[in-house]
Amino acid sequence: MKNTPEKKYDVFISHSSKDDHLAMEIYEYLTQNDVTCWLDTCSILPGEPYSASIMRGLNASRCFMLLYTKNVIGSGHILNEIDNAYNKKKHILTYVVDKTPMSEELNYYLSRPQQIHSYPNYREKLSVLLSAIKDVHVDGGVNLRKNSSRDCDPRKASKWWWTLLLLPLLALALWLGLKLDDNNLPSNEHATACIDSIPATTDNIMCCDTTQDDMHPTDSISELQSVEPVAPLPVVVTPPKKETAPIIKPTPKKEERKKCFSIGGVSFEMIKIDGGTFLMGATTEQDKDAFVDEGPIHEVTLSDFYVGETEVTQALWYAVLGITIDEQKSKKKADAILHGVGATHPIYYVSYNDCMEFIKVLNRITNEDFRLLTEAEWEYVARGGKQQCAYRYSGSQMIDDIAWYKDNSNDSSQPVAIKQPNRLGIYDLTGNVSEWCMDWYDTYPVEAQQNPQGASKGAYRVYRGGSWHDKEVDSRVTCRIGGKTEYRSSDLGLRLALQP
């Protein structure tokens, strides 16, 4: 079997377990700024002994950062980590969050290495920490900073520029000296003195041209000396013409069509959906398979929003909440069956309430405003957004092209983004797992709506899209169903939305 190369890290984050929330916030900030971090809560491999993982992380890291708070005082494992980092000659950084005095043991190791004092607001100095980590030299002095200004010394680059600047100044000084001093005439026998009579006004420009056509080789020095001296021309300084400053139009910012996030090493993308107006719902006149609750057809106008490119995966669920699919299953009942296990499989056995807790923690980690899709947003995306394709399923009339459903799923969920996406680049809106929406389940209104949020209360929440367990007829883009907020199923998951 081929050996997997050891992963390298820019920084090893050492902290007290009581400061997990601080360490995770710093980890996320550094990760989003292209710094690879080792953090125990995210980097320990399944089944790996804790001490062995610590040593692996230290060996693979370019520098060591201690998150210093009052909680590290008296911590034996913190001292062991610092001692190992010191012995391995790692560059040590200390991010000081409060004013707790250091113990003698810590002061022994941390008195000389770089300390960043961030109290009273540790978030304000995160950019300083980022720069300090990127400035650490490794492998013979290679700077982690891309396109660093140190690659080009402006003092060296400017020497020739000063030389070019001085040459015309020297020439001008020489010319002025010759014109103002009548005793300093040229001694070269081929030189010519070109002196025109100067009128009383200074509107004309004095010209002294020494081109080949105007040279007189027969003129002698004595003839030149017999010329009546001319009074020096008064220096007239003409003020620069006032010019209107050009109007510089700011370059329009390129529209961000995707937002990428990484949580605990798990990446996911949100895709921008342009708002628009569409007709939501279906009737039996339009679709013979439509149920009563799919009508009446009504006009809906939506603003811009972002939607998850895929359903929330088991890996992302674990990265945010630390809960595995097996642990999630046990919330249903002990003898529940797993239908698809893997990092890229969608999470399931999640209730509406579970989704709310997941989103709450995700927003705290990212400082964003994630949420579930409204039912109207879900159907708008499933139909293709502004393009509004008249497809029975999301992205095609042929369900097998875009969905895992009862006839092709092999009685299991499947990894996300295997089938074709719809025209907006969104995967698995039809099939794989159904997706909780924000709205309470209720009948549709008749009148036009703008950014509808559904009923203000109810007994059930809406979920949409059909699943690996559903028949083809139940996977149509207009089909809807409701469940209690604590309801869990082996074919029910979620997809994220995000405010612009």
Buried (B, 14 or more C-beta within 10 A) or exposed (E): EEEEEEEEBBBBBBBBEEBBEBBBBBBBBBBBEEBBBBBBBBBBEEEEEEEEBBEBBBBBBBBBBBBBBBBBBEBEBBBEBBEBBBEEEBBBBBBBBEEBEBBEBBEBBBEEBBBBBBEEEBEEBBEEBBEBBBBBEEEEEEEBBEEEEEEEEEEEEEEEEEEEEEEEEEEEEEEEEBBEEBEEEEEEEEBBBEBEEEEEEEEEEEEEEEEEEEEEEEBEEEEBEEEEEBEEEEEEEEEEEEEEEEEEEEEEEEEEEEBEBEBBBBEBBBBBBEBBEBBBBBBEEBBEBBBEBBBBBBEBBBEEBBBBBBBBBBBBBBBBBEBBBEEBBBBBEEEBEBBBEBEBBBBBBBBBBBBBBBBEEBBEBBEBEBBBBBBBBBBBBBBBBBEBBEBBBBBBEEBBEBBBBBEEBEEBBBBBBEBEBBBBBBBBBBBBBBBBBBBBBBEBEEEEBEEBEBEEEBEBBBBBBBBBBBEBBBBBBBBBBBBEBEBBBBBBBBBBBBEE
